[in-house]
Amino acid sequence: MGNCCGGDKVGPAELHQIGYDVRAEVVKRRPTDTLFLTLFAVFLVIFLGFLGYCVVNGDLYRVVNGYDDCGYICGQNNKLNNDPYCKEKDKTSRKYHVLIKDPNYIHVQRQCVASCPSQYKELINRCIPTSKNVTSLENTLDDFVAQVADDFQVYWKEFCYLCLIALAISFLMLLLFRFVVGIIVWIVLVGVVLACIAGTAFLWILWKYPEKFIKQKPSYLFPDLDERNSTTFLVFAIASSVITVIVLLIIIVMRKRINLVIKLFEEAGKAIAAMPMLLFQPIVTFVALAGVACLWIYFTIWIQSAGRLQETSQNSHIYRYIKDSYMKGTFWYNIFAALWMTQFVIGCQHMLIAGAVAMWYFRKRKSVNFPVFVSFYNLTRYHLGSVALGSFLIALVQFARLVLKAVQRTFNNREGRIAKCILGCCQCCLYIFERFLKFFTRNAYIEVALYGYSFCAGGVQAFKQITSNILNVVAINSVGDFVLFLGKIAVVIATAFIGVRWMRVSSVHID
C-alpha cells in the first residue's frame, strides 16, 4: 500500500531522479493511497446514514406541494394533528400552496387552497403574487420557454441534424489539428499580432486626429470623449503599445517552444487516431457528472423536507417542520459529498486519459493492446485511492470557499467593511489556490498513471518536472489553450452559419 505519508514509489530505482527515462515501464504496481479510498468509502456510508435519518423524518411532498400552518401537506390526506384548531386533515381538494402576509400576524400564513386568489398566479402547485415586476418576469420567462418548446417540437429533427453537424465539424477539427496544426497555430499567433498592431495604430491615430473620428461618429460611441480628452486616447494607445510589444517579445522568445506545442498537438492527434475509444470518454464523464448532479438535487429535496413538527410558540397553533442539528449538518454534508464526488469523477477522467496516452506514447512499442482498457483496469485496481485523495483536496478548498461565501452574506446588511475586505481577500486567495491545486493534481495523476506512484510522490515528481521546464509549461498552457479555445469558437460559428443557411434554403423560419 502506497500511502501519502509513506512516500513509497513503485518501479525501478532510476525513476526517483528527475531526469528519469520516460520509456521505462513499471515492473509491478501496487494499490496506492488505499487509506484515502477507505476514508472515501466510510464517508459515503456515514452520509447514507445521515441521509436515511432525513428520509425517515422527511417527506418529499412537503417541498413539492408545500404545507399549511398545521403541517398538513397540500393535495394529500394527512395524519391528524392533535391540535383542536387543526381538524381538517384532508387536503386532497386543496392542492395549491399560498403564502399570505397579514399585518395582524407575526408569521407569514401558509394555506392550502383549491384555487389561487385573484391576486396570485399558479406555478408548480404554488400561488405566486402577481405584482408588476413578478408578472413581467414570469411573462418573459413563460414566453421564452414556450417559444423554445414550440420550436423544438416543430424542428427537433433539424436540431438533431445540427448536433450531428457540430460533431462532424469537431472531428474535422481533430483531423486539422493532426495534419496541419502547425499552420493553424501560426495563423492564430500572426492574427493576434496583427490585431494588436491594428488596434494600437487605430488608438494612436485616434489620439492624433480625434476630431476626424468623434465628429463623424454617433455620440453613443464616444459618450464621454471630446476633442479635449485626448489624454484618454494617449493612455489607451500607450497601454496598447506596451501590450503589443510584450506579445511580440513573448512570441519571439518562445518560438522554439511554440514548435514544441505544435509537435504535442501532432502527437495528440496520433494518439486519438490510435485510440479512438478516447473520444467516447468525455461522454461517459458527462453522464457520470449529470448523475451526480441529479442525485445531489434529489438528496437536497429530501434533506430540505426533513424536520419534526413543532409549534412555533405556545398556543400559537402554528406549526413548522423544525430541523435538528443532525439534519442541518446533513445539508452541508451533502454539499461536500457532491463536491467530492464531482472532483472524483473528473479525477478518474484525468487518470484514465493520462494512463492510456502515457502507455501509448512513452513505452517502447506503440502497439499496446487496448491501452484504454488497460488504463481503466489500472485505475480501478490500483489508483482509486490516489484519485480520492486528489479530489478530496480540491473539494476541501471549494467547500471552504462556499462557507466563506456564506459568511460574507451575513455582512451584506451590516457595516462591516473591514470584514468584507478581509473575507474578499481570503476568497481571492482560495480561488488562486484552487486553480493551482487543480493543475497540480492533473500532473500528479499523470505520474501516478505512468509509474504507479502514490499521489504525494507523484506530485513531488510532477512539481520537479514543471519547475525544471517552466517555459515549456507556460507555452503549452497559454498557446495550446488559446488555440483550443479558438477551435471551439470555430465549431460554434460554423454550426450556426450552416444552420442559418439551411433554414433559409428550406424556408424554415424561426421567429
Phi, psi and omega per residue, in radians:
M1 nan 2.178 3.126
G2 -1.754 1.741 -3.124
N3 -1.617 2.850 -3.103
C4 -1.091 -0.761 -3.065
C5 -1.266 -0.467 -3.105
G6 -1.296 -0.614 3.111
G7 1.201 0.332 -3.134
D8 -1.333 2.614 -3.096
K9 -2.250 2.475 -3.112
V10 -1.809 2.178 3.112
G11 2.477 3.135 -3.137
P12 -1.061 2.724 -3.077
A13 -1.153 -0.526 -3.099
E14 -1.207 -0.205 3.133
L15 -1.279 -0.219 -3.080
H16 -1.328 -0.368 -3.128
Q17 -1.465 2.820 -3.067
I18 -1.174 -0.770 -3.119
G19 -1.465 1.022 -3.063
Y20 -1.295 2.777 3.112
D21 -1.420 1.957 -3.069
V22 -1.187 -0.253 3.141
R23 -1.546 -0.100 -3.108
A24 -1.171 2.529 -3.131
E25 -1.929 2.472 3.097
V26 -1.191 2.197 -3.097
V27 -1.265 -0.770 -3.072
K28 -2.584 2.259 3.111
R29 -1.723 2.632 3.051
R30 -2.318 2.707 3.087
P31 -1.027 2.292 -3.098
T32 -1.895 2.475 3.053
D33 0.911 0.759 -3.121
T34 -1.153 -0.420 3.097
L35 -1.044 -0.737 -3.099
F36 -1.329 -0.484 3.020
L37 -1.164 -0.688 3.080
T38 -1.128 -0.741 3.106
L39 -1.099 -0.648 3.110
F40 -1.104 -0.782 3.122
A41 -1.125 -0.748 3.114
V42 -1.106 -0.694 3.104
F43 -1.013 -0.797 -3.134
L44 -1.179 -0.668 3.125
V45 -1.119 -0.774 3.104
I46 -1.097 -0.696 3.118
F47 -1.077 -0.738 3.106
L48 -1.095 -0.602 3.083
G49 -1.119 -0.828 3.098
F50 -1.115 -0.680 3.127
L51 -1.127 -0.703 3.088
G52 -1.075 -0.646 3.083
Y53 -1.089 -0.702 3.102
C54 -1.206 -0.637 3.133
V55 -1.142 -0.730 3.135
V56 -1.085 -0.636 -3.093
N57 -1.783 0.337 -3.112
G58 -2.289 3.056 3.105
D59 -2.701 2.117 -3.101
L60 -0.986 -0.581 -3.064
Y61 -1.259 -0.257 3.013
R62 -1.114 -0.573 3.113
V63 -1.560 -0.720 -3.074
V64 -1.218 -0.844 -3.078
N65 -1.696 -0.461 -3.040
G66 1.482 2.903 3.135
Y67 -2.452 2.779 -3.076
D68 -1.610 -2.968 -3.073
D69 -1.198 -0.279 3.087
C70 -1.602 -0.036 -3.095
G71 1.490 0.141 3.134
Y72 -1.433 2.289 -3.127
I73 -1.361 2.328 -3.119
C74 -1.179 2.455 3.096
G75 1.391 0.194 -3.119
Q76 -2.358 2.785 3.004
N77 -1.618 1.918 -2.941
N78 -1.693 2.917 3.028
K79 -1.296 2.392 -3.011
L80 -1.148 2.313 3.028
N81 -1.462 2.483 -3.091
N82 -1.268 -0.221 -3.140
D83 -1.189 2.250 -3.136
P84 -1.126 -0.338 3.117
Y85 -1.444 -0.079 -3.087
C86 -2.118 1.160 -3.096
K87 -1.580 -0.508 -3.053
E88 -1.492 1.571 -3.071
K89 -1.557 -0.330 -3.104
D90 -1.477 1.898 -3.113
K91 -2.001 0.377 -3.084
T92 -1.097 -0.554 3.137
S93 -1.524 -0.113 -3.141
R94 -2.047 1.483 -2.999
K95 -1.674 -0.089 -3.111
Y96 -1.780 2.418 -3.116
H97 -1.862 2.298 -3.098
V98 -2.347 2.472 3.050
L99 -1.850 2.209 -3.092
I100 -2.123 2.175 3.104
K101 -1.674 1.945 -3.134
D102 -1.954 2.185 -3.127
P103 -1.089 -0.327 3.136
N104 -1.406 -0.176 -3.113
Y105 -2.053 2.511 3.082
I106 -1.280 -0.753 -3.098
H107 -1.536 2.688 3.006
V108 -1.318 2.260 -3.116
Q109 -1.344 2.331 3.073
R110 -1.927 2.145 -3.077
Q111 -2.324 2.637 2.988
C112 -1.817 2.206 -3.070
V113 -2.237 2.729 3.120
A114 -1.308 -0.561 3.092
S115 -2.596 2.686 -3.079
C116 -1.255 2.506 3.062
P117 -1.053 2.956 -3.050
S118 -1.124 -0.490 -3.115
Q119 -1.611 0.224 -3.112
Y120 -2.206 2.824 -3.136
K121 -2.251 2.474 -3.127
E122 -1.289 2.374 3.081
L123 -2.759 1.821 3.073
I124 0.891 1.110 3.103
N125 1.079 0.281 3.119
R126 -2.122 2.727 3.010
C127 -1.921 1.972 -3.054
I128 -1.785 2.365 3.106
P129 -1.043 2.439 -3.110
T130 -1.749 1.008 3.013
S131 -1.278 2.942 -3.059
K132 -1.088 -0.808 -3.110
N133 -1.155 -0.788 -3.135
V134 -1.121 -0.746 -3.136
T135 -1.111 -0.743 3.133
S136 -1.089 -0.771 3.130
L137 -1.135 -0.767 -3.135
E138 -1.124 -0.725 3.126
N139 -1.095 -0.721 3.118
T140 -1.096 -0.818 3.137
L141 -1.142 -0.737 3.136
D142 -1.084 -0.760 3.134
D143 -1.115 -0.745 -3.123
F144 -1.140 -0.844 -3.136
V145 -1.095 -0.726 3.140
A146 -1.119 -0.709 3.140
Q147 -1.140 -0.780 3.120
V148 -1.095 -0.755 -3.141
A149 -1.106 -0.749 3.129
D150 -1.133 -0.763 -3.139
D151 -1.097 -0.750 -3.124
F152 -1.182 -0.628 3.139
Q153 -1.149 -0.651 -3.095
V154 -1.458 -0.692 -2.983
Y155 -2.034 0.558 -3.093
W156 -1.126 -0.542 3.099
K157 -1.131 -0.758 3.129
E158 -1.095 -0.693 3.112
F159 -1.115 -0.710 3.104
C160 -1.123 -0.723 3.104
Y161 -1.092 -0.702 3.123
L162 -1.147 -0.613 3.061
C163 -1.111 -0.726 3.090
L164 -1.152 -0.651 3.093
I165 -1.114 -0.758 3.097
A166 -1.067 -0.685 3.097
L167 -1.124 -0.727 3.117
A168 -1.124 -0.717 3.112
I169 -1.131 -0.632 3.099
S170 -1.108 -0.742 3.075
F171 -1.112 -0.656 3.087
L172 -1.099 -0.700 3.091
M173 -1.098 -0.649 3.084
L174 -1.095 -0.714 3.091
L175 -1.114 -0.721 3.118
L176 -1.115 -0.716 3.122
F177 -1.126 -0.455 -3.138
R178 -1.425 -0.737 -2.973
F179 -1.751 -0.574 -3.103
V180 -2.246 0.607 -3.090
V181 -1.148 -0.570 3.122
G182 -1.056 -0.786 3.125
I183 -1.107 -0.742 -3.120
I184 -1.091 -0.807 -3.107
V185 -1.081 -0.800 -3.104
W186 -1.244 -0.564 3.043
I187 -1.097 -0.730 3.117
V188 -1.102 -0.816 -3.110
L189 -1.138 -0.773 3.109
V190 -1.109 -0.685 3.103
G191 -1.083 -0.703 3.101
V192 -1.112 -0.755 3.131
V193 -1.108 -0.806 3.135
L194 -1.091 -0.681 3.110
A195 -1.127 -0.707 3.099
C196 -1.122 -0.763 3.136
I197 -1.121 -0.770 -3.134
A198 -1.112 -0.758 3.115
G199 -1.116 -0.706 3.110
T200 -1.132 -0.785 3.121
A201 -1.060 -0.728 3.130
F202 -1.092 -0.723 3.137
L203 -1.163 -0.662 3.099
W204 -1.171 -0.708 3.093
I205 -1.137 -0.695 3.122
L206 -1.113 -0.593 3.097
W207 -1.281 -0.664 -3.092
K208 -1.304 -0.712 -3.104
Y209 -2.214 1.173 -3.081
P210 -1.198 -0.539 -3.067
E211 -1.174 -0.473 -3.117
K212 -1.266 -0.417 -3.093
F213 -1.732 -0.761 -3.043
I214 -1.189 -0.690 -3.096
K215 -1.252 -0.447 -3.100
Q216 -1.587 -0.169 -3.084
K217 -1.854 2.662 3.067
P218 -1.036 2.639 -3.063
S219 -1.131 -0.467 -3.097
Y220 -1.242 -0.290 3.089
L221 -1.322 -0.567 3.124
F222 -2.269 1.250 -3.002
P223 -1.176 -0.531 -3.026
D224 -2.024 0.223 -3.048
L225 -2.061 2.485 3.005
D226 -2.535 -2.980 -3.079
E227 -1.073 -0.488 -3.081
R228 -1.413 -0.224 -3.094
N229 -1.687 0.672 -3.131
S230 -1.171 -0.368 3.113
T231 -1.081 -0.623 3.118
T232 -1.084 -0.789 3.100
F233 -1.103 -0.650 -3.130
L234 -1.114 -0.748 3.125
V235 -1.098 -0.790 3.115
F236 -1.083 -0.722 -3.115
A237 -1.143 -0.741 3.128
I238 -1.136 -0.781 3.125
A239 -1.070 -0.751 3.116
S240 -1.129 -0.647 3.112
S241 -1.128 -0.749 3.125
V242 -1.091 -0.772 3.128
I243 -1.086 -0.736 3.136
T244 -1.087 -0.774 3.128
V245 -1.100 -0.738 3.132
I246 -1.088 -0.772 3.120
V247 -1.063 -0.767 3.125
L248 -1.086 -0.791 -3.132
L249 -1.111 -0.713 3.128
I250 -1.077 -0.775 -3.128
I251 -1.148 -0.707 -3.136
I252 -1.164 -0.804 -3.098
V253 -1.179 -0.626 -3.029
M254 -1.801 0.384 -3.097
R255 -1.102 -0.657 3.117
K256 -1.173 -0.650 3.132
R257 -1.293 -0.458 3.024
I258 -1.142 -0.639 3.048
N259 -1.101 -0.580 3.066
L260 -1.126 -0.701 3.087
V261 -1.050 -0.737 3.134
I262 -1.082 -0.764 3.133
K263 -1.124 -0.660 3.119
L264 -1.152 -0.671 3.065
F265 -1.099 -0.700 3.117
E266 -1.108 -0.752 3.116
E267 -1.159 -0.624 3.091
A268 -1.100 -0.689 3.078
G269 -1.112 -0.706 3.099
K270 -1.131 -0.681 -3.140
A271 -1.113 -0.739 3.127
I272 -1.157 -0.673 3.101
A273 -1.132 -0.631 3.140
A274 -1.370 -0.464 -3.106
M275 -2.269 1.271 -3.108
P276 -1.095 -0.295 3.102
M277 -1.090 -0.385 3.115
L278 -1.100 -0.443 -3.131
L279 -1.175 -0.444 -3.122
F280 -1.570 -0.206 -3.085
Q281 -1.120 -0.750 3.084
P282 -1.045 -0.552 3.106
I283 -1.145 -0.750 3.104
V284 -1.085 -0.734 3.115
T285 -1.095 -0.729 3.123
F286 -1.078 -0.758 3.128
V287 -1.109 -0.722 3.133
A288 -1.131 -0.748 3.118
L289 -1.145 -0.664 3.078
A290 -1.100 -0.684 3.088
G291 -1.112 -0.724 3.096
V292 -1.091 -0.740 3.136
A293 -1.114 -0.747 3.131
C294 -1.128 -0.733 3.102
L295 -1.107 -0.701 3.133
W296 -1.091 -0.758 3.113
I297 -1.102 -0.780 -3.131
Y298 -1.093 -0.794 3.127
F299 -1.153 -0.639 3.139
T300 -1.101 -0.702 3.111
I301 -1.097 -0.743 3.107
W302 -1.087 -0.761 -3.119
I303 -1.142 -0.719 3.132
Q304 -1.174 -0.469 -3.141
S305 -1.432 -0.243 -3.064
A306 -1.269 2.634 3.095
G307 2.739 2.834 3.104
R308 -1.882 2.321 -3.092
L309 -1.195 2.084 -3.120
Q310 -2.415 2.602 3.071
E311 -1.351 2.317 -3.058
T312 -1.091 -0.658 3.070
S313 -2.669 2.826 -3.048
Q314 -1.093 2.269 3.117
N315 1.072 0.391 3.086
S316 -1.477 -0.397 -3.117
H317 1.031 0.472 3.080
I318 -2.105 2.180 -3.028
Y319 -2.054 2.523 3.068
R320 -2.398 2.697 3.056
Y321 -1.530 1.846 -3.039
I322 -1.659 2.300 3.125
K323 -1.507 2.455 3.015
D324 -1.553 -3.104 -3.059
S325 -1.126 -0.570 3.127
Y326 -1.159 -0.730 3.132
M327 -1.170 -0.706 3.095
K328 -1.132 -0.701 3.101
G329 -1.156 -0.613 3.116
T330 -1.103 -0.556 3.101
F331 -1.031 -0.842 3.124
W332 -1.279 -0.586 3.069
Y333 -1.030 -0.737 -3.134
N334 -1.123 -0.693 3.116
I335 -1.104 -0.828 -3.141
F336 -1.136 -0.658 3.099
A337 -1.081 -0.712 3.122
A338 -1.135 -0.740 3.111
L339 -1.102 -0.782 -3.118
W340 -1.138 -0.785 3.135
M341 -1.102 -0.701 3.122
T342 -1.080 -0.854 3.134
Q343 -1.183 -0.512 3.086
F344 -1.151 -0.761 3.103
V345 -1.101 -0.793 3.125
I346 -1.112 -0.691 3.105
G347 -1.111 -0.681 3.067
C348 -1.079 -0.667 3.089
Q349 -1.086 -0.837 3.132
H350 -1.054 -0.757 -3.107
M351 -1.156 -0.724 -3.126
L352 -1.126 -0.842 -3.135
I353 -1.146 -0.764 -3.141
A354 -1.063 -0.758 -3.138
G355 -1.137 -0.755 -3.124
A356 -1.158 -0.827 -3.116
V357 -1.173 -0.737 3.125
A358 -1.114 -0.712 3.107
M359 -1.087 -0.676 3.141
W360 -1.310 -0.669 -2.971
Y361 -1.560 -0.801 -2.965
F362 -1.480 -0.296 -3.105
R363 -1.445 2.841 -3.032
K364 -1.169 -0.640 -3.093
R365 -1.898 2.191 -3.083
K366 -1.281 -0.424 -3.037
S367 -1.514 1.056 3.062
V368 -1.313 2.304 -3.106
N369 -1.276 2.109 3.058
F370 0.868 1.085 -3.098
P371 -1.109 -0.555 3.139
V372 -1.149 -0.762 -3.140
F373 -1.217 -0.634 3.081
V374 -1.129 -0.726 3.101
S375 -1.120 -0.685 3.099
F376 -1.121 -0.698 3.111
Y377 -1.125 -0.795 3.126
N378 -1.068 -0.670 3.129
L379 -1.107 -0.912 -3.056
T380 -1.301 -0.485 -3.088
R381 -1.514 -0.614 -2.968
Y382 -2.125 -0.589 -2.829
H383 -2.083 0.263 3.065
L384 -1.118 -0.535 3.101
G385 -1.129 -0.687 3.102
S386 -1.145 -0.695 3.085
V387 -1.142 -0.681 3.118
A388 -1.089 -0.688 3.129
L389 -1.196 -0.848 -3.140
G390 -1.072 -0.755 3.132
S391 -1.187 -0.566 3.100
F392 -1.118 -0.730 -3.127
L393 -1.107 -0.772 3.132
I394 -1.156 -0.779 -3.141
A395 -1.091 -0.604 3.138
L396 -1.126 -0.743 3.112
V397 -1.169 -0.738 3.113
Q398 -1.095 -0.700 3.119
F399 -1.145 -0.691 3.094
A400 -1.085 -0.655 3.094
R401 -1.145 -0.690 3.105
L402 -1.135 -0.760 3.111
V403 -1.096 -0.723 3.114
L404 -1.105 -0.657 3.101
K405 -1.140 -0.697 3.106
A406 -1.126 -0.661 3.096
V407 -1.174 -0.672 3.118
Q408 -1.030 -0.664 -3.109
R409 -1.133 -0.477 3.119
T410 -1.222 -0.321 3.134
F411 -1.687 -0.018 -3.076
N412 -1.120 -0.629 -3.086
N413 -1.763 0.296 -3.141
R414 -2.183 2.864 3.117
E415 -1.531 1.184 -3.141
G416 -2.099 1.049 -3.066
R417 -1.136 -0.687 3.134
I418 -1.137 -0.757 3.113
A419 -1.103 -0.720 3.107
K420 -1.070 -0.736 -3.137
C421 -1.118 -0.770 3.141
I422 -1.116 -0.782 3.132
L423 -1.137 -0.646 3.087
G424 -1.107 -0.717 3.094
C425 -1.125 -0.728 3.095
C426 -1.098 -0.709 3.114
Q427 -1.082 -0.728 3.126
C428 -1.131 -0.765 3.134
C429 -1.106 -0.722 3.118
L430 -1.147 -0.632 3.106
Y431 -1.114 -0.791 3.116
I432 -1.113 -0.739 3.132
F433 -1.121 -0.649 3.099
E434 -1.108 -0.757 3.109
R435 -1.076 -0.751 3.108
F436 -1.115 -0.721 -3.099
L437 -1.135 -0.683 3.097
K438 -1.103 -0.755 3.110
F439 -1.124 -0.732 -3.136
F440 -1.114 -0.789 -3.102
T441 -1.165 -0.643 3.102
R442 -1.035 -0.785 -3.139
N443 -1.251 -0.568 3.056
A444 -1.146 -0.672 3.098
Y445 -1.065 -0.637 3.123
I446 -1.083 -0.805 3.128
E447 -1.113 -0.711 3.128
V448 -1.122 -0.777 -3.112
A449 -1.161 -0.603 -3.067
L450 -1.429 -0.766 -2.992
Y451 -2.039 -0.055 3.110
G452 1.333 0.399 3.074
Y453 -1.164 2.864 2.859
S454 -1.308 2.978 -3.056
F455 -1.105 -0.805 -3.107
C456 -1.158 -0.750 3.115
A457 -1.124 -0.728 3.075
G458 -1.124 -0.634 3.091
G459 -1.133 -0.685 3.100
V460 -1.101 -0.813 3.113
Q461 -1.099 -0.720 3.125
A462 -1.112 -0.711 3.131
F463 -1.113 -0.703 3.106
K464 -1.119 -0.741 3.128
Q465 -1.125 -0.704 -3.122
I466 -1.179 -0.818 -3.098
T467 -1.176 -0.516 3.117
S468 -1.433 -0.206 3.119
N469 -2.336 0.804 -2.988
I470 -1.109 -0.682 -3.127
L471 -1.171 -0.687 3.085
N472 -1.102 -0.700 3.135
V473 -1.119 -0.752 3.126
V474 -1.093 -0.756 -3.131
A475 -1.110 -0.778 -3.108
I476 -1.119 -0.770 -3.071
N477 -1.303 -0.599 -3.108
S478 -1.414 -1.030 -3.108
V479 -1.155 -0.793 -3.106
G480 -1.078 -0.819 -3.139
D481 -1.131 -0.655 -3.138
F482 -1.168 -0.718 3.115
V483 -1.129 -0.753 3.105
L484 -1.108 -0.672 3.098
F485 -1.081 -0.779 3.113
L486 -1.138 -0.590 3.075
G487 -1.102 -0.712 3.093
K488 -1.127 -0.735 3.111
I489 -1.082 -0.691 3.142
A490 -1.104 -0.695 3.111
V491 -1.096 -0.768 -3.132
V492 -1.117 -0.808 -3.107
I493 -1.129 -0.770 -3.131
A494 -1.103 -0.739 3.126
T495 -1.130 -0.750 3.121
A496 -1.111 -0.726 -3.141
F497 -1.113 -0.797 3.125
I498 -1.099 -0.715 3.136
G499 -1.093 -0.761 3.134
V500 -1.130 -0.798 3.130
R501 -1.098 -0.693 -3.138
W502 -1.131 -0.753 3.125
M503 -1.074 -0.671 -3.126
R504 -1.216 -0.767 -3.107
V505 -1.134 -0.718 -3.113
S506 -1.504 0.123 3.104
S507 1.028 0.647 3.079
V508 -1.847 2.032 -3.091
H509 -2.036 2.275 3.071
I510 -1.865 1.998 -3.106
D511 -1.178 nan nan
